[in-house]
């Protein structure tokens, strides 16, 4: 009897609830039919306002755009939540990839909800998508899109400070790291005086691990790059623009371009390849600089050969010089790399390359402009061993001693040595490749003796390296030893 009464009571409550819901639906239908939309929207907003007043939840709305600009918080949330798509609360996931991405990217689908936990606090996310009327031409973003998206982040009101001061900054930082990991390096070139919009994905495989370069010189460059990338506070403290200049000089085929590729892959910086012959005047040069993104490398190869840079003191020659359509002056170039305009951007690296350092104006390569001078010299024992390992996976061989001795007597570029090794580029032909290289070096040595040419000494018996340190501590970077065969570098301390 008692159980029957409970069952009848439950059925009665369910029936009442159903009647109320049906009545509410009828009222809503009647209101929509007989009252203007403005009135119904007004009462609906008032009711929502009353419910929000008594609710313990707070909701933050993160729109996809702020005006005409993409909202960085929305982008960061989209990337961050893509890593949380394995949670049970989400049922649909979008996946995609572009040429600029190294990996697949995951994101929430429209209407999806996800619960994240941060410092033991639940954060509820929801992706809301609204259809955009086709006749809406007032908003540039909405007129180009079929829908407008925003995230709703809900949490308890007492956690507002935690979300604003800690959770959202954490998401921004995590998203930044994820973008760097997934980033494809882009190569930019100049077309008609502007950076080409159709950028090329830089897929050069060179890394510092495979770079055939003197070991001590390579280590010094890597340490300098590390201190530069970690030196934001230092540059602010000393009042200098956060940039670094490198002058790579030496004979052709010694690895200057390969070093640039290794630096870009190591730092994941985009490369802006600037051919000065494509730039008409100082004003266009300044515009190109301002268009370069932060965390990038500006490269000017063979700067001594590209254009005639008049000396600043030769005002008359500068005024009357005629280089066709090109009117870039040395003063204009100096202002770009070290003047006020050089401060318009952060974490930039500027690299000049040349085969003839002595041809460059001293003002162009002084410390503060070209902070580190890297001499890319001829092939030596260290470089050869790296090449042998790259091509054959061999670190030692019976003929290495003979080859290294000949390399001390003959000027041969790493490119020439690599060319000889490439002729027999399988492990089974390593012996034949080394014998072929020996023959090549003997012939080159004999030819040199026949002509009576004296081999130039590239490096003195002892080279003192400057010290570099952000905290101004003294730390030597080593000395070059031997009659020749090691690259030389000089740089100014920060």
C-alpha positions, 0 to 999 in steps of 0.5 A: 500500500505504501509503495503504491502511494509513493508510485502514485505521488511520483507519477503525479509530480512528473505529470505536473512537471510535464504540464508546466513545461508544456505550458511554458512552451505554449506561453513562449509560442504565444509570446513569439506570435503576439509580441514583438521580438524586442519585448520577448528578448527584453524579458528573456534578458531580465530573466537571465539577469536574475538567474545570474544574480543568484548563480555562483558561476561566472562566465568569461566570453572570449571572442575570436576577433577584437575588431579586425584583429584575431584575439590572441586569447582565443587562438591560445585557448583553441590550441591549448584545448586541442591537447585536452580532447582526450577527456571524456566530456568531449564527444567531437573533435576537429583535426587539420593540418596546413603546410605551415604545420609540422604535426596534426592539430586538434580542436573542439568542434562547434557546440562542444564542451570540455572540463579542464582542471587547474590547481584543483579547480574545475574550468568548463569550456564551451565553443559557441558558433553563431551563424552570420546573416549573408547581408551583414556587411558592416563587419569585415570579419563576419562578412568573410565568414559564415559563422562567428565563434567564441569560447565561454569559460565558466567557473565559480566566482570565488576563483575569478582572480585565479583565472585572470591572473594565473590560468589564462596567462598559463594558457597563453604561455603553453600555446606559445610553446606549442606553436614553436614546437609545431612551427615550420620555418618560413623563407621570405624573399623580396618581390617588387620592393616588398616581402613576397606574400607567397612564402616558402617553407624552409626545409633545409635539413642542416643542423648543428649536429650535422654541420661540418664546422670546426668544433670549437667554433661551432660551440662558440656560436651555439653558446652565443646564440643561447645567451642571446635568446635568453638575454631579454632582461639583459638588453633591457637593463643596458638599454640596447635593442634586442638584436645580434649581428653576425659577420660570416666571412671566408672563401667560397664553399666553406659553409656560410649558408649551411651555418645560417640554415643550422642557426635557423633550424636551431632557433626556429626563426624565420629567414628573411633573405634580402637582396639589396639589388631588389631594393630601390632606396633607403625608404623601401629598405626601412619599410622592409625592416619594419615588415620583418617579424620578431624572432627572425633572421635577416640575411644579406649574402655577399654584401660586398658584391650586391651593390656599391655602398658609398662611404658616408664621407663621400657626400658628393659621390653619394649624391651623384652615384648612379646604380640604375634604380638602386639608390641605397646608401651606406648611411641608410643601411647603417640606420636600418641595422643600428639606428632608431628603426632597428628598435622596432622589433625584438629578438632579431638576428642580422647576418652578413656574409662575404668572401672578402672582409677587407672590402667592407667599410669598417663602420658596417662591421664594427661591434654593435652592428656585427657583434660576432665575426666568424671566419669560415676557413678551409677544411681541417681535421675536425671538419673532415671527420664530421663530413666522413661521419655524415656520409659514411657513419665512420669516426675513424679510419686507417687513412684519416691520418694521411688525409689530415696531414694533407689538409694542413698543407693544401687549401681545400674547401669543405664543399670540395671535400664533400664533393669527393666523398659524394662520388662514393656515397654508400657505406660499402664504398667508404674505402674507395671514397677515402682513397679518391679523396687522398688522390685528389689532395695529392694532385692538388698538393703537387699542382701547388708545388709545381706552380710554386705557390705558398700556402697562406696561413689562415690562423696564427699559432695562437688566437685569443678569443674574447669573452662573452657573458650576459652577467659580465663574468669572465669565461674564456671560449678557448684558443685556436691551435695549430698552423692552420685549419681552424676557423677563427672568430672574433666578437664583442662582449655584450 
